Amino acid sequence: MTSRSRAVVLPTPGDPYITAIWLESYKKFWAGDIDQLYVCINSGVEESVFQYTVDMFHAVGAKILTARQLLSHGPALGQLIDLCQEDFVFIAEDDFYIQRQGDLAKWFSIVETGQADAVVSLRGCCSEEIISHTARRFGLRGRAAAQPNFWPSLCVIKKSNLVKTDGNYGAKTFKAGEPIPQINLTPTKTTGGDTFVWASIQLRALGLSFYYEDQNRLIDVIRRGQYPPPWIHVGSSSTSLGGGLLDEEMHSLGHYSQDATFRFPPVPDRNILEHFERKYAFWYIARHHWPIPENVPASYFNGVYADAITRAIHGCNLRQAEVDRHCQMFLQILAPLLSE
């Protein structure tokens, strides 16, 4: 029998409550499907809280990189891929939760057996010019033509194919007149793409074959109303330490800039209002169901975090009744993680 060689790479700011949800998914549903977990924990959150998160990952045998400031997602991912020694890699995000056994094993098997070179999930997140040229260059049809790029989560691929790219897994800007030969485009004005868009273009240019799975973004799960989903990408949860939650002096809980103070963002329309209400409801559920134990030095952060949620709900003029409604919704969506 051929030996297995599977890794997971996870960049995270290390919010202790988001970490606890992610590890609940890992331990309940798929820890046995991989051989090594690699984590890059990066934020300026206070030392005892940072150490608590590090300890949680140490407890499950993770190999850990740390940075005491917030890193961009792409460079953090690049460091993890460089560290990884396994042949096959699952790229994860800390707000992407698998809630059913067998799915990750299936995705690895698809790549290991050569059914496809990578299991990916489609996204756009770039200019229309890049989308149209990518679709034309690679002969894409249907949804792949409208969203030709891949999410930096729910991606299983051979490491050897990842390292054939230039190693830039982050966002990339192309200046006017700068050729993008992979898609036969020389943009007439500055353009670019979000995290993993440039890597996606390079992976397509390698001639790889792809097996598509739905990302199950929160907004799509809500639209379909099929709870609980087998996996879900909540989205935006990593911003809790990056300015989404503020202390009494209006500093970010992540302290990635000690001197910077923040204002609560404007909420210009109903869509943004509902997005914020869902986001703060999710943070409330995470804090409420996975508190830091009282015998841990970081336990004081439970109060700091809860106060910051309340402060933001008032500061953004969110509707408490809608936040509460979304909390009830999350209890249904995340039921497999919440059950004993």
C-alpha positions as a Markdown table, in Angstrom:
| # | Residue | x | y | z |
|---|---|---|---|---|
| 1 | Met | 0.0 | 0.0 | 0.0 |
| 2 | Thr | 1.3 | 3.4 | -1.0 |
| 3 | Ser | 2.2 | 5.6 | 2.0 |
| 4 | Arg | 0.1 | 8.7 | 2.5 |
| 5 | Ser | 1.6 | 12.2 | 2.4 |
| 6 | Arg | -1.0 | 14.9 | 3.2 |
| 7 | Ala | -0.7 | 18.3 | 4.8 |
| 8 | Val | -2.9 | 21.2 | 5.7 |
| 9 | Val | -1.6 | 24.8 | 5.6 |
| 10 | Leu | -3.5 | 27.4 | 7.6 |
| 11 | Pro | -2.7 | 31.2 | 7.9 |
| 12 | Thr | -4.5 | 32.8 | 10.8 |
| 13 | Pro | -4.4 | 35.9 | 13.0 |
| 14 | Gly | -5.2 | 33.6 | 15.9 |
| 15 | Asp | -8.5 | 34.9 | 17.3 |
| 16 | Pro | -8.9 | 32.3 | 20.1 |
| 17 | Tyr | -12.6 | 31.8 | 19.6 |
| 18 | Ile | -12.3 | 31.4 | 15.8 |
| 19 | Thr | -9.4 | 29.1 | 16.4 |
| 20 | Ala | -11.6 | 27.0 | 18.8 |
| 21 | Ile | -14.3 | 26.6 | 16.1 |
| 22 | Trp | -11.8 | 25.6 | 13.5 |
| 23 | Leu | -10.2 | 23.1 | 15.8 |
| 24 | Glu | -13.6 | 21.7 | 16.7 |
| 25 | Ser | -14.1 | 21.0 | 13.0 |
| 26 | Tyr | -10.6 | 19.5 | 12.7 |
| 27 | Lys | -10.9 | 17.2 | 15.7 |
| 28 | Lys | -14.5 | 16.0 | 15.0 |
| 29 | Phe | -14.5 | 15.4 | 11.3 |
| 30 | Trp | -11.1 | 15.3 | 9.5 |
| 31 | Ala | -8.0 | 15.1 | 11.7 |
| 32 | Gly | -7.5 | 11.5 | 10.7 |
| 33 | Asp | -7.5 | 12.4 | 7.0 |
| 34 | Ile | -4.2 | 14.3 | 7.1 |
| 35 | Asp | -0.7 | 13.7 | 8.2 |
| 36 | Gln | 0.5 | 17.1 | 9.3 |
| 37 | Leu | -1.0 | 20.5 | 10.1 |
| 38 | Tyr | 1.0 | 23.7 | 9.5 |
| 39 | Val | -0.1 | 27.0 | 11.0 |
| 40 | Cys | 1.1 | 30.5 | 10.7 |
| 41 | Ile | -0.3 | 32.5 | 13.6 |
| 42 | Asn | 0.2 | 36.3 | 13.0 |
| 43 | Ser | -1.2 | 39.2 | 15.0 |
| 44 | Gly | -0.2 | 41.7 | 17.7 |
| 45 | Val | -2.9 | 40.5 | 20.1 |
| 46 | Glu | -1.8 | 40.6 | 23.8 |
| 47 | Glu | 0.8 | 38.0 | 24.7 |
| 48 | Ser | -1.3 | 35.8 | 26.9 |
| 49 | Val | -4.0 | 35.5 | 24.3 |
| 50 | Phe | -1.5 | 34.9 | 21.5 |
| 51 | Gln | 0.1 | 32.1 | 23.6 |
| 52 | Tyr | -3.3 | 30.5 | 24.4 |
| 53 | Thr | -3.9 | 30.2 | 20.6 |
| 54 | Val | -0.4 | 28.8 | 20.1 |
| 55 | Asp | -1.0 | 26.3 | 22.8 |
| 56 | Met | -4.3 | 25.1 | 21.2 |
| 57 | Phe | -2.5 | 24.3 | 18.0 |
| 58 | His | 0.4 | 22.7 | 19.8 |
| 59 | Ala | -2.1 | 20.4 | 21.5 |
| 60 | Val | -3.1 | 18.9 | 18.2 |
| 61 | Gly | 0.5 | 18.4 | 17.0 |
| 62 | Ala | 0.7 | 21.4 | 14.6 |
| 63 | Lys | 4.0 | 22.8 | 13.3 |
| 64 | Ile | 3.7 | 26.5 | 13.9 |
| 65 | Leu | 5.2 | 29.7 | 12.5 |
| 66 | Thr | 4.5 | 32.9 | 14.5 |
| 67 | Ala | 4.7 | 36.6 | 13.8 |
| 68 | Arg | 3.8 | 39.3 | 16.3 |
| 69 | Gln | 2.2 | 41.5 | 13.7 |
| 70 | Leu | -0.6 | 40.9 | 11.2 |
| 71 | Leu | 0.7 | 39.5 | 7.9 |
| 72 | Ser | -0.9 | 39.6 | 4.5 |
| 73 | His | -2.6 | 36.3 | 3.7 |
| 74 | Gly | -0.5 | 35.6 | 0.6 |
| 75 | Pro | 3.0 | 35.8 | 2.3 |
| 76 | Ala | 1.8 | 33.9 | 5.3 |
| 77 | Leu | 0.5 | 31.1 | 3.0 |
| 78 | Gly | 3.8 | 31.2 | 1.1 |
| 79 | Gln | 5.8 | 30.6 | 4.3 |
| 80 | Leu | 3.7 | 27.6 | 5.1 |
| 81 | Ile | 4.0 | 26.1 | 1.7 |
| 82 | Asp | 7.8 | 26.5 | 1.9 |
| 83 | Leu | 7.7 | 24.7 | 5.3 |
| 84 | Cys | 5.5 | 21.9 | 4.2 |
| 85 | Gln | 7.2 | 18.6 | 3.5 |
| 86 | Glu | 4.2 | 16.5 | 2.3 |
| 87 | Asp | 3.3 | 15.8 | -1.3 |
| 88 | Phe | -0.3 | 16.9 | -1.2 |
| 89 | Val | -1.6 | 20.1 | 0.3 |
| 90 | Phe | -5.0 | 21.3 | 1.5 |
| 91 | Ile | -5.1 | 25.1 | 1.7 |
| 92 | Ala | -7.4 | 26.2 | 4.5 |
| 93 | Glu | -8.7 | 29.4 | 6.0 |
| 94 | Asp | -9.7 | 29.8 | 9.6 |
| 95 | Asp | -13.3 | 30.7 | 8.7 |
| 96 | Phe | -13.8 | 27.6 | 6.5 |
| 97 | Tyr | -15.3 | 24.7 | 8.5 |
| 98 | Ile | -15.8 | 21.2 | 7.4 |
| 99 | Gln | -18.8 | 19.7 | 9.2 |
| 100 | Arg | -19.0 | 16.2 | 7.8 |
| 101 | Gln | -16.6 | 13.2 | 7.7 |
| 102 | Gly | -15.2 | 12.0 | 4.5 |
| 103 | Asp | -15.2 | 15.1 | 2.3 |
| 104 | Leu | -11.6 | 16.0 | 2.8 |
| 105 | Ala | -10.5 | 12.4 | 2.3 |
| 106 | Lys | -12.5 | 12.4 | -1.0 |
| 107 | Trp | -10.8 | 15.6 | -2.2 |
| 108 | Phe | -7.3 | 14.2 | -1.4 |
| 109 | Ser | -8.1 | 10.9 | -3.2 |
| 110 | Ile | -9.2 | 12.7 | -6.3 |
| 111 | Val | -5.8 | 14.3 | -6.6 |
| 112 | Glu | -3.8 | 11.3 | -5.4 |
| 113 | Thr | -5.4 | 9.0 | -7.9 |
| 114 | Gly | -5.1 | 11.4 | -10.8 |
| 115 | Gln | -8.8 | 12.0 | -11.4 |
| 116 | Ala | -7.8 | 15.7 | -11.4 |
| 117 | Asp | -4.7 | 17.7 | -10.6 |
| 118 | Ala | -6.5 | 19.9 | -8.1 |
| 119 | Val | -9.8 | 20.2 | -6.3 |
| 120 | Val | -10.7 | 23.9 | -6.2 |
| 121 | Ser | -13.6 | 26.3 | -5.7 |
| 122 | Leu | -14.4 | 29.0 | -8.1 |
| 123 | Arg | -14.3 | 32.8 | -7.5 |
| 124 | Gly | -13.9 | 36.0 | -9.5 |
| 125 | Cys | -12.4 | 38.7 | -7.3 |
| 126 | Cys | -10.6 | 40.5 | -10.0 |
| 127 | Ser | -11.3 | 43.0 | -12.8 |
| 128 | Glu | -13.8 | 42.1 | -15.6 |
| 129 | Glu | -10.9 | 42.4 | -18.1 |
| 130 | Ile | -8.9 | 39.7 | -16.3 |
| 131 | Ile | -12.0 | 37.5 | -16.1 |
| 132 | Ser | -12.8 | 37.7 | -19.8 |
| 133 | His | -9.3 | 37.1 | -20.9 |
| 134 | Thr | -8.8 | 34.2 | -18.6 |
| 135 | Ala | -12.0 | 32.6 | -19.8 |
| 136 | Arg | -11.1 | 33.1 | -23.4 |
| 137 | Arg | -7.5 | 31.9 | -23.0 |
| 138 | Phe | -8.4 | 28.6 | -21.3 |
| 139 | Gly | -11.7 | 28.0 | -23.1 |
| 140 | Leu | -13.8 | 28.2 | -20.0 |
| 141 | Arg | -17.6 | 27.8 | -20.0 |
| 142 | Gly | -20.5 | 28.4 | -17.7 |
| 143 | Arg | -19.7 | 29.4 | -14.1 |
| 144 | Ala | -15.9 | 28.8 | -14.6 |
| 145 | Ala | -16.0 | 31.5 | -17.3 |
| 146 | Ala | -17.6 | 34.0 | -15.0 |
| 147 | Gln | -15.5 | 33.0 | -12.0 |
| 148 | Pro | -12.3 | 31.6 | -13.3 |
| 149 | Asn | -10.1 | 31.9 | -10.2 |
| 150 | Phe | -9.9 | 29.8 | -7.1 |
| 151 | Trp | -10.4 | 30.5 | -3.4 |
| 152 | Pro | -7.4 | 30.1 | -1.0 |
| 153 | Ser | -9.5 | 27.6 | 0.9 |
| 154 | Leu | -11.0 | 24.3 | -0.2 |
| 155 | Cys | -8.0 | 23.7 | -2.5 |
| 156 | Val | -6.3 | 20.3 | -2.6 |
| 157 | Ile | -3.2 | 20.1 | -4.9 |
| 158 | Lys | 0.2 | 18.6 | -5.3 |
| 159 | Lys | 2.8 | 20.8 | -3.6 |
| 160 | Ser | 5.0 | 20.2 | -6.7 |
| 161 | Asn | 2.4 | 22.1 | -8.8 |
| 162 | Leu | 2.1 | 24.9 | -6.3 |
| 163 | Val | 5.8 | 25.5 | -6.4 |
| 164 | Lys | 5.8 | 25.8 | -10.2 |
| 165 | Thr | 4.2 | 29.2 | -9.7 |
| 166 | Asp | 6.3 | 32.3 | -8.7 |
| 167 | Gly | 5.3 | 31.8 | -5.1 |
| 168 | Asn | 3.1 | 34.9 | -4.9 |
| 169 | Tyr | -0.2 | 33.6 | -3.4 |
| 170 | Gly | -1.4 | 37.0 | -2.4 |
| 171 | Ala | -3.1 | 39.9 | -4.2 |
| 172 | Lys | -1.4 | 41.3 | -7.3 |
| 173 | Thr | -1.7 | 44.6 | -9.2 |
| 174 | Phe | -0.8 | 44.9 | -12.8 |
| 175 | Lys | 0.1 | 48.4 | -14.1 |
| 176 | Ala | -1.1 | 49.7 | -17.4 |
| 177 | Gly | 1.1 | 48.3 | -20.1 |
| 178 | Glu | 2.4 | 45.4 | -18.0 |
| 179 | Pro | 1.9 | 42.2 | -20.0 |
| 180 | Ile | 0.1 | 39.2 | -18.5 |
| 181 | Pro | 1.3 | 36.6 | -21.0 |
| 182 | Gln | -0.5 | 33.7 | -19.3 |
| 183 | Ile | -3.9 | 35.2 | -20.4 |
| 184 | Asn | -2.7 | 37.2 | -23.5 |
| 185 | Leu | -3.5 | 40.5 | -21.9 |
| 186 | Thr | -1.7 | 43.8 | -21.7 |
| 187 | Pro | -4.0 | 46.0 | -19.6 |
| 188 | Thr | -4.6 | 49.6 | -20.8 |
| 189 | Lys | -5.2 | 50.7 | -17.2 |
| 190 | Thr | -4.0 | 49.5 | -13.8 |
| 191 | Thr | -5.8 | 46.3 | -12.8 |
| 192 | Gly | -5.4 | 43.3 | -10.5 |
| 193 | Gly | -6.9 | 40.5 | -8.4 |
| 194 | Asp | -7.4 | 39.5 | -4.8 |
| 195 | Thr | -5.6 | 36.8 | -2.8 |
| 196 | Phe | -4.8 | 33.7 | -4.9 |
| 197 | Val | -6.1 | 35.2 | -8.2 |
| 198 | Trp | -2.6 | 35.5 | -9.7 |
| 199 | Ala | -1.7 | 32.0 | -8.4 |
| 200 | Ser | -4.9 | 30.7 | -10.0 |
| 201 | Ile | -4.0 | 32.1 | -13.4 |
| 202 | Gln | -0.5 | 30.5 | -13.1 |
| 203 | Leu | -2.0 | 27.1 | -12.2 |
| 204 | Arg | -4.3 | 27.2 | -15.2 |
| 205 | Ala | -1.4 | 28.2 | -17.4 |
| 206 | Leu | 0.4 | 24.9 | -16.3 |
| 207 | Gly | -2.4 | 23.0 | -18.1 |
| 208 | Leu | -3.7 | 21.3 | -14.9 |
| 209 | Ser | -7.1 | 19.6 | -14.7 |
| 210 | Phe | -9.5 | 20.8 | -12.0 |
| 211 | Tyr | -12.4 | 19.2 | -10.1 |
| 212 | Tyr | -14.8 | 21.9 | -8.9 |
| 213 | Glu | -16.5 | 22.0 | -5.5 |
| 214 | Asp | -18.8 | 24.7 | -4.2 |
| 215 | Gln | -17.2 | 27.0 | -1.6 |
| 216 | Asn | -20.5 | 27.1 | 0.3 |
| 217 | Arg | -20.1 | 30.8 | 1.2 |
| 218 | Leu | -22.3 | 31.8 | 4.1 |
| 219 | Ile | -24.4 | 34.1 | 1.8 |
| 220 | Asp | -25.1 | 31.1 | -0.5 |
| 221 | Val | -25.9 | 28.8 | 2.3 |
| 222 | Ile | -28.4 | 31.3 | 3.6 |
| 223 | Arg | -29.9 | 31.8 | 0.2 |
| 224 | Arg | -30.4 | 28.0 | -0.3 |
| 225 | Gly | -31.6 | 27.6 | 3.3 |
| 226 | Gln | -30.2 | 24.0 | 3.6 |
| 227 | Tyr | -28.9 | 23.8 | 7.1 |
| 228 | Pro | -26.5 | 22.5 | 8.2 |
| 229 | Pro | -24.1 | 22.5 | 5.2 |
| 230 | Pro | -21.4 | 19.8 | 4.9 |
| 231 | Trp | -18.8 | 22.6 | 4.9 |
| 232 | Ile | -19.1 | 26.4 | 5.1 |
| 233 | His | -17.0 | 29.5 | 4.4 |
| 234 | Val | -18.3 | 32.1 | 6.9 |
| 235 | Gly | -16.1 | 34.9 | 5.5 |
| 236 | Ser | -14.7 | 38.1 | 7.2 |
| 237 | Ser | -14.3 | 36.4 | 10.6 |
| 238 | Ser | -10.5 | 36.9 | 10.5 |
| 239 | Thr | -11.1 | 40.7 | 10.7 |
| 240 | Ser | -12.1 | 40.4 | 14.3 |
| 241 | Leu | -8.5 | 41.2 | 15.4 |
| 242 | Gly | -7.8 | 43.4 | 12.4 |
| 243 | Gly | -10.1 | 46.4 | 13.2 |
| 244 | Gly | -13.5 | 44.7 | 13.4 |
| 245 | Leu | -13.4 | 44.7 | 17.2 |
| 246 | Leu | -12.2 | 47.7 | 19.2 |
| 247 | Asp | -11.3 | 48.2 | 22.8 |
| 248 | Glu | -12.5 | 51.2 | 25.0 |
| 249 | Glu | -9.8 | 53.4 | 23.5 |
| 250 | Met | -10.8 | 52.4 | 19.9 |
| 251 | His | -7.7 | 50.3 | 19.3 |
| 252 | Ser | -7.9 | 47.1 | 17.4 |
| 253 | Leu | -8.0 | 44.0 | 19.6 |
| 254 | Gly | -5.2 | 42.7 | 17.4 |
| 255 | His | -3.0 | 45.7 | 18.2 |
| 256 | Tyr | -1.3 | 45.5 | 14.8 |
| 257 | Ser | -0.7 | 49.2 | 15.1 |
| 258 | Gln | -0.2 | 50.3 | 18.7 |
| 259 | Asp | -0.8 | 54.0 | 18.1 |
| 260 | Ala | -3.7 | 53.7 | 15.5 |
| 261 | Thr | -7.2 | 54.4 | 16.6 |
| 262 | Phe | -10.2 | 53.4 | 14.6 |
| 263 | Arg | -13.7 | 54.6 | 13.9 |
| 264 | Phe | -16.6 | 52.3 | 13.3 |
| 265 | Pro | -17.2 | 52.0 | 9.6 |
| 266 | Pro | -20.2 | 53.6 | 7.9 |
| 267 | Val | -23.1 | 51.3 | 6.9 |
| 268 | Pro | -24.3 | 52.8 | 3.7 |
| 269 | Asp | -27.0 | 50.4 | 2.6 |
| 270 | Arg | -29.1 | 47.4 | 3.7 |
| 271 | Asn | -26.7 | 44.8 | 2.2 |
| 272 | Ile | -23.8 | 46.1 | 4.3 |
| 273 | Leu | -26.0 | 46.4 | 7.3 |
| 274 | Glu | -27.0 | 42.7 | 7.1 |
| 275 | His | -23.4 | 41.7 | 6.4 |
| 276 | Phe | -22.3 | 43.4 | 9.6 |
| 277 | Glu | -25.2 | 42.0 | 11.6 |
| 278 | Arg | -24.2 | 38.4 | 10.5 |
| 279 | Lys | -20.5 | 39.1 | 11.2 |
| 280 | Tyr | -21.0 | 40.3 | 14.8 |
| 281 | Ala | -23.6 | 37.5 | 15.4 |
| 282 | Phe | -21.0 | 34.9 | 14.4 |
| 283 | Trp | -18.3 | 36.4 | 16.7 |
| 284 | Tyr | -20.9 | 36.3 | 19.5 |
| 285 | Ile | -21.6 | 32.6 | 18.9 |
| 286 | Ala | -17.9 | 31.9 | 18.8 |
| 287 | Arg | -17.2 | 33.7 | 22.0 |
| 288 | His | -20.3 | 32.3 | 23.8 |
| 289 | His | -19.7 | 28.7 | 22.9 |
| 290 | Trp | -15.9 | 28.5 | 23.1 |
| 291 | Pro | -14.8 | 30.8 | 25.9 |
| 292 | Ile | -11.3 | 30.7 | 27.2 |
| 293 | Pro | -11.3 | 28.6 | 30.4 |
| 294 | Glu | -11.2 | 30.6 | 33.7 |
| 295 | Asn | -8.0 | 28.9 | 34.8 |
| 296 | Val | -6.0 | 30.2 | 31.8 |
| 297 | Pro | -4.2 | 33.6 | 32.1 |
| 298 | Ala | -5.9 | 34.8 | 28.9 |
| 299 | Ser | -9.4 | 34.3 | 30.4 |
| 300 | Tyr | -9.8 | 38.1 | 31.0 |
| 301 | Phe | -10.1 | 38.3 | 27.2 |
| 302 | Asn | -13.6 | 36.8 | 27.3 |
| 303 | Gly | -14.9 | 40.1 | 28.8 |
| 304 | Val | -12.8 | 42.3 | 26.5 |
| 305 | Tyr | -14.1 | 40.5 | 23.4 |
| 306 | Ala | -17.7 | 40.5 | 24.5 |
| 307 | Asp | -17.6 | 44.2 | 25.3 |
| 308 | Ala | -16.0 | 44.9 | 21.9 |
| 309 | Ile | -18.9 | 43.1 | 20.2 |
| 310 | Thr | -21.5 | 45.1 | 22.1 |
| 311 | Arg | -19.5 | 48.3 | 21.5 |
| 312 | Ala | -19.5 | 47.6 | 17.7 |
| 313 | Ile | -23.2 | 46.8 | 17.5 |
| 314 | His | -24.0 | 50.2 | 19.1 |
| 315 | Gly | -21.3 | 52.0 | 17.2 |
| 316 | Cys | -22.4 | 50.8 | 13.8 |
| 317 | Asn | -26.1 | 51.3 | 14.7 |
| 318 | Leu | -26.9 | 47.6 | 14.0 |
| 319 | Arg | -30.3 | 46.2 | 14.8 |
| 320 | Gln | -30.0 | 44.0 | 17.9 |
| 321 | Ala | -33.0 | 42.0 | 17.0 |
| 322 | Glu | -31.4 | 41.1 | 13.7 |
| 323 | Val | -28.1 | 40.2 | 15.3 |
| 324 | Asp | -30.1 | 37.9 | 17.6 |
| 325 | Arg | -31.9 | 36.4 | 14.7 |
| 326 | His | -28.6 | 35.7 | 13.0 |
| 327 | Cys | -27.3 | 34.1 | 16.2 |
| 328 | Gln | -30.2 | 31.6 | 16.0 |
| 329 | Met | -29.5 | 31.0 | 12.4 |
| 330 | Phe | -25.8 | 30.2 | 13.2 |
| 331 | Leu | -27.0 | 27.7 | 15.8 |
| 332 | Gln | -28.6 | 25.8 | 12.9 |
| 333 | Ile | -25.9 | 26.2 | 10.4 |
| 334 | Leu | -23.1 | 25.2 | 12.8 |
| 335 | Ala | -25.1 | 22.5 | 14.6 |
| 336 | Pro | -22.6 | 19.7 | 13.8 |
| 337 | Leu | -19.8 | 21.7 | 15.6 |
| 338 | Leu | -22.0 | 22.7 | 18.5 |
| 339 | Ser | -23.3 | 19.2 | 19.3 |
| 340 | Glu | -21.7 | 17.2 | 22.0 |
